[in-house]
Amino acid sequence: MNLSSKPQKIIPRQRASTTAAAKHPRVICITSGKGGVGKTNLTANLAYTMAAAGLQVLILDADLNLANIDILLGLTPKYNLQHVFTGEKSLKDVMIKGPGGINILPGASGIMELANLDEEQRLYFLSEMAALDNKIDILLIDTGAGINENVIYFNLAAQERIILLTPEPTSLTDAYAMIKVLSTRHAVKRFKIMVNMALSAREAINVFKQLSKVCDQFLATLSLDFIGYLPYDRQLVKAVRSQCLVTEKFPNCPASNMLRKISKDLVAETPQLTDDGNIKFFWNNFLVD
């Protein structure tokens, strides 16, 4: 069944009642304004290092019509999120295991109807996500590129957002555009900033300073937190080409060392639950009357 032939009616399943002691996962969105900056690679390697620390980690491949997390890892899933949105399968049915025991919800490729979900599909998806909330410690969302409705939607669903950019001027411009849309239209005020493919720490910090400067000039009351950078590393390129994670294949290379540090810092941090996130789209009580 393809997406264009939807079931007659998708009815969100009733969720179990929540309690004050209910466990909810921490939701971190990895995003950018531009494609090709390394979001999927970062997401997968953070998941691997977090799982190695004993956490239950789930990756949501939210690039819904150009998914590639399975390709990056050399996996061949039988089902994907297309089957969830058509009502054929549940999230538990399509979830697969990746390296290090990470859990993955694979997106679909070449399904244009998934580029912009309608409200019924989103509501059904949220009800499915609610069933997973006490089994996952951290949910990492790998978004698509650009500023379409789905990308914004998943950014708003997260407690925290990591904006990934590279030293290229176009990447800087597009990262600013993403921050501008989220802050001016949706009142998101806190962003974590990370630079990929930097030649040195100095270059990465200069990129962050440029982004901070333009945000200070044109956007008010933002909090930009520089959480680190990934150096240009030939071992990382080799790992990608062999469909492996650099943290698994080359655990002692510069990129792997930096990824473990960033992962450790993120895990140790206590997230601030503010109005501009707070898992309000994935785990909340207003979805079912």
Backbone torsions as a table, in degrees:
resi	resn	phi	psi	omega
1	MET	NA	131.7	177.3
2	ASN	-97.9	171.3	-172.4
3	LEU	-66.7	-28.0	-177.6
4	SER	-69.2	-21.6	177.1
5	SER	-105.7	76.2	-176.1
6	LYS	-71.2	158.8	169.8
7	PRO	-60.6	158.7	-177.1
8	GLN	-57.3	-39.7	-179.8
9	LYS	-152.6	126.8	174.9
10	ILE	-97.3	117.1	-177.9
11	ILE	-111.0	117.0	179.3
12	PRO	-56.2	138.1	-179.1
13	ARG	-74.1	147.5	176.5
14	GLN	-66.1	135.5	179.3
15	ARG	-96.0	156.2	172.6
16	ALA	-67.4	148.7	-178.6
17	SER	-65.6	144.5	-179.7
18	THR	-93.2	156.2	176.6
19	THR	-129.8	169.5	-178.6
20	ALA	-63.8	-25.2	-178.0
21	ALA	-90.4	1.7	-177.7
22	ALA	-61.2	142.1	-179.7
23	LYS	-93.6	129.6	177.5
24	HIS	-120.1	142.2	179.5
25	PRO	-74.6	158.0	172.4
26	ARG	-84.0	130.9	-173.5
27	VAL	-111.7	117.7	-179.1
28	ILE	-122.4	126.4	-179.6
29	CYS	-102.4	128.9	174.9
30	ILE	-104.7	118.9	-171.3
31	THR	-144.9	173.9	177.2
32	SER	-164.6	169.5	174.7
33	GLY	-89.3	-15.5	-171.8
34	LYS	-126.0	144.6	175.0
35	GLY	-78.9	163.3	175.7
36	GLY	78.2	16.9	-179.3
37	VAL	-96.0	-6.8	176.0
38	GLY	102.7	24.2	-177.9
39	LYS	-60.3	-48.2	-175.9
40	THR	-64.8	-41.5	178.5
41	ASN	-62.8	-43.9	178.1
42	LEU	-62.2	-46.9	-178.4
43	THR	-58.2	-48.6	-176.7
44	ALA	-64.8	-40.3	-179.1
45	ASN	-72.7	-35.9	174.4
46	LEU	-63.5	-42.5	178.9
47	ALA	-60.0	-44.1	-178.4
48	TYR	-62.7	-45.1	-178.9
49	THR	-70.5	-34.4	176.6
50	MET	-68.3	-39.7	177.7
51	ALA	-64.9	-35.9	177.9
52	ALA	-64.4	-23.3	177.9
53	ALA	-86.6	4.8	174.9
54	GLY	97.1	11.0	-178.8
55	LEU	-95.8	149.7	171.7
56	GLN	-86.4	114.0	-173.0
57	VAL	-117.9	137.2	176.3
58	LEU	-122.3	130.3	172.9
59	ILE	-101.0	126.8	170.8
60	LEU	-102.7	113.3	177.2
61	ASP	-80.0	93.1	-172.8
62	ALA	-92.6	9.0	168.6
63	ASP	-84.1	81.7	-159.1
64	LEU	-68.8	-25.6	179.3
65	ASN	-114.7	1.0	174.7
66	LEU	-136.6	49.8	-174.3
67	ALA	-67.8	145.6	179.6
68	ASN	-147.9	7.5	179.5
69	ILE	-63.5	-37.2	179.7
70	ASP	-68.0	-35.9	178.1
71	ILE	-66.8	-43.6	179.1
72	LEU	-57.2	-36.3	-175.3
73	LEU	-98.3	2.6	179.5
74	GLY	68.4	31.6	-178.2
75	LEU	-102.0	154.2	177.4
76	THR	-128.4	83.9	-177.7
77	PRO	-68.5	143.2	178.4
78	LYS	-74.8	-36.9	-179.9
79	TYR	-126.3	164.3	177.8
80	ASN	-147.1	-173.6	-174.3
81	LEU	-65.1	-20.7	174.7
82	GLN	-57.5	-40.5	-178.8
83	HIS	-68.9	-25.1	175.9
84	VAL	-73.7	-45.6	-176.3
85	PHE	-71.7	-20.0	173.9
86	THR	-87.7	-5.3	179.1
87	GLY	84.0	5.9	-177.9
88	GLU	-77.0	-34.8	-176.6
89	LYS	-135.0	157.4	173.4
90	SER	-91.0	169.7	177.3
91	LEU	-61.5	-36.9	179.0
92	LYS	-62.9	-32.6	-179.8
93	ASP	-68.2	-36.2	-173.8
94	VAL	-93.6	-12.3	-178.4
95	MET	-66.7	136.2	178.6
96	ILE	-126.6	164.2	177.6
97	LYS	-97.1	138.6	176.2
98	GLY	-112.7	-171.3	-179.1
99	PRO	-59.6	142.2	179.0
100	GLY	73.5	9.0	179.4
101	GLY	83.6	11.4	177.5
102	ILE	-69.2	148.1	177.6
103	ASN	-96.5	141.2	-176.4
104	ILE	-133.9	132.6	168.9
105	LEU	-104.2	100.0	-174.5
106	PRO	-74.5	137.1	174.6
107	GLY	-81.0	-177.1	179.2
108	ALA	-107.3	161.2	177.9
109	SER	-121.9	135.1	175.7
110	GLY	74.9	18.5	177.8
111	ILE	-106.1	93.2	-172.0
112	MET	-63.1	-27.7	-179.2
113	GLU	-63.9	-21.4	179.9
114	LEU	-80.4	-8.8	-176.5
115	ALA	-63.1	-35.5	178.1
116	ASN	-137.3	101.6	-178.3
117	LEU	-73.6	149.2	174.6
118	ASP	-89.1	174.0	-173.9
119	GLU	-64.3	-36.2	179.7
120	GLU	-63.8	-42.4	178.6
121	GLN	-65.8	-40.1	178.8
122	ARG	-64.7	-43.1	-179.8
123	LEU	-62.8	-42.5	177.9
124	TYR	-62.7	-43.0	179.5
125	PHE	-61.3	-42.5	-179.4
126	LEU	-64.2	-39.9	178.8
127	SER	-65.4	-34.7	176.4
128	GLU	-68.1	-41.2	-179.9
129	MET	-63.5	-34.2	-177.8
130	ALA	-61.4	-29.0	-178.9
131	ALA	-71.5	-14.5	-177.2
132	LEU	-100.1	-4.0	-163.5
133	ASP	-64.5	-27.8	-178.0
134	ASN	-94.9	8.0	-178.9
135	LYS	-111.0	-6.0	-173.5
136	ILE	-123.0	134.6	175.1
137	ASP	-86.1	-44.4	-177.1
138	ILE	-135.1	130.6	172.9
139	LEU	-108.0	120.6	176.5
140	LEU	-105.5	123.9	-179.0
141	ILE	-104.4	118.4	176.5
142	ASP	-96.8	103.9	-175.2
143	THR	-84.0	168.8	170.7
144	GLY	-77.0	179.1	177.5
145	ALA	-90.6	162.1	177.4
146	GLY	89.9	-170.4	-175.9
147	ILE	-128.0	52.3	177.5
148	ASN	-86.8	178.8	-174.2
149	GLU	-61.6	-40.8	-179.1
150	ASN	-65.1	-42.3	180.0
151	VAL	-61.3	-46.2	178.4
152	ILE	-63.2	-43.5	-178.6
153	TYR	-56.3	-47.8	-178.1
154	PHE	-73.0	-30.4	173.8
155	ASN	-63.8	-39.5	-179.8
156	LEU	-72.8	-21.2	-179.8
157	ALA	-76.1	-16.2	-171.6
158	ALA	-93.0	154.4	169.2
159	GLN	-72.7	-38.5	-173.9
160	GLU	-133.3	149.3	179.4
161	ARG	-128.4	127.0	172.9
162	ILE	-102.2	115.5	175.2
163	ILE	-90.5	116.0	-178.7
164	LEU	-102.2	131.4	177.0
165	LEU	-142.7	168.5	178.7
166	THR	-118.2	171.7	179.4
167	PRO	-67.5	-4.4	-179.4
168	GLU	-68.9	139.3	179.2
169	PRO	-56.6	-38.2	-179.9
170	THR	-65.7	-35.5	178.4
171	SER	-66.7	-40.8	177.7
172	LEU	-62.4	-45.2	-179.9
173	THR	-62.3	-43.2	-178.0
174	ASP	-72.5	-33.1	175.8
175	ALA	-64.2	-42.1	177.0
176	TYR	-62.0	-40.7	179.7
177	ALA	-61.6	-41.5	178.0
178	MET	-62.9	-46.9	179.0
179	ILE	-61.3	-40.7	-179.0
180	LYS	-62.4	-45.7	-179.6
181	VAL	-63.4	-46.6	-177.7
182	LEU	-67.0	-34.9	-177.1
183	SER	-81.8	-43.0	-174.9
184	THR	-82.5	-32.5	-177.5
185	ARG	-97.1	-22.9	-173.7
186	HIS	-130.1	8.4	172.8
187	ALA	61.2	27.1	173.6
188	VAL	-79.9	127.7	-172.9
189	LYS	-120.4	-8.9	-176.7
190	ARG	-119.9	129.5	-179.4
191	PHE	-138.5	138.5	169.9
192	LYS	-95.8	136.0	-175.9
193	ILE	-116.1	133.6	178.3
194	MET	-137.1	139.9	-178.6
195	VAL	-110.6	131.5	179.4
196	ASN	-109.3	154.3	175.4
197	MET	58.4	37.7	176.5
198	ALA	-84.8	144.0	179.4
199	LEU	-78.4	-19.9	180.0
200	SER	-162.5	166.5	176.2
201	ALA	-62.0	-37.6	179.8
202	ARG	-61.6	-43.8	179.2
203	GLU	-62.6	-42.1	-179.6
204	ALA	-62.4	-44.1	-180.0
205	ILE	-66.2	-37.0	177.3
206	ASN	-63.7	-38.7	177.1
207	VAL	-62.7	-44.3	178.0
208	PHE	-61.7	-41.3	179.4
209	LYS	-64.1	-37.9	177.2
210	GLN	-63.4	-44.0	178.7
211	LEU	-64.2	-43.5	179.8
212	SER	-62.0	-39.4	-177.9
213	LYS	-63.7	-46.3	-178.5
214	VAL	-70.4	-33.8	176.5
215	CYS	-68.0	-41.3	177.7
216	ASP	-62.8	-33.7	-176.2
217	GLN	-75.5	-38.1	-171.5
218	PHE	-115.1	-15.0	-179.0
219	LEU	-124.3	139.2	-175.1
220	ALA	-98.4	150.4	170.1
221	THR	48.6	51.8	174.8
222	LEU	-102.1	152.8	172.4
223	SER	-118.1	110.8	177.4
224	LEU	-108.2	122.8	-176.6
225	ASP	-116.1	111.8	178.8
226	PHE	-76.5	114.7	-174.5
227	ILE	-103.1	-4.1	176.7
228	GLY	140.0	-174.3	-177.7
229	TYR	-146.1	159.7	172.5
230	LEU	-110.4	124.2	179.3
231	PRO	-73.9	154.3	171.3
232	TYR	-64.4	124.7	-172.3
233	ASP	-140.7	120.6	-179.1
234	ARG	-62.8	-28.5	178.9
235	GLN	-66.0	-34.2	177.3
236	LEU	-65.3	-41.8	178.0
237	VAL	-62.2	-42.5	178.8
238	LYS	-62.2	-41.0	-179.4
239	ALA	-63.8	-43.8	179.5
240	VAL	-61.1	-44.3	-178.0
241	ARG	-65.6	-27.8	179.1
242	SER	-96.4	10.2	178.1
243	GLN	56.6	45.1	176.3
244	CYS	-128.7	162.4	174.6
245	LEU	-85.7	137.3	-179.2
246	VAL	-63.5	-33.7	179.6
247	THR	-69.5	-19.5	177.2
248	GLU	-93.8	-44.0	-174.1
249	LYS	-81.9	-38.7	-179.3
250	PHE	-128.9	70.2	-171.6
251	PRO	-64.7	-17.2	-176.3
252	ASN	-108.7	9.2	179.1
253	CYS	-78.4	164.0	-177.6
254	PRO	-55.6	-41.2	-179.4
255	ALA	-64.0	-42.9	179.9
256	SER	-64.8	-41.8	178.4
257	ASN	-60.8	-41.5	-179.7
258	MET	-70.2	-39.2	178.5
259	LEU	-62.1	-41.4	178.0
260	ARG	-64.7	-38.1	179.1
261	LYS	-65.5	-46.5	-179.6
262	ILE	-63.3	-42.2	178.3
263	SER	-61.3	-45.9	-179.8
264	LYS	-61.6	-42.3	179.5
265	ASP	-64.7	-40.9	179.8
266	LEU	-64.5	-44.2	-178.7
267	VAL	-65.3	-37.3	-178.1
268	ALA	-73.2	-18.9	-175.6
269	GLU	-77.9	141.4	173.5
270	THR	-91.5	113.9	-176.8
271	PRO	-67.5	143.9	176.0
272	GLN	-88.5	120.3	179.0
273	LEU	-88.2	102.4	-178.5
274	THR	-114.4	173.7	-177.5
275	ASP	-66.7	-17.6	-177.0
276	ASP	-93.4	29.6	176.5
277	GLY	-171.7	-103.0	171.9
278	ASN	59.0	25.9	178.0
279	ILE	54.0	30.5	-169.9
280	LYS	-68.9	-19.7	179.0
281	PHE	-93.2	-31.9	-175.5
282	PHE	-87.7	-43.4	-176.3
283	TRP	-129.6	94.4	177.2
284	ASN	-151.3	167.3	-172.1
285	ASN	-92.4	-11.2	-174.4
286	PHE	-81.5	-5.1	-176.6
287	LEU	-67.4	-35.7	-178.6
288	VAL	-118.1	121.3	-179.3
289	ASP	-68.5	NA	NA
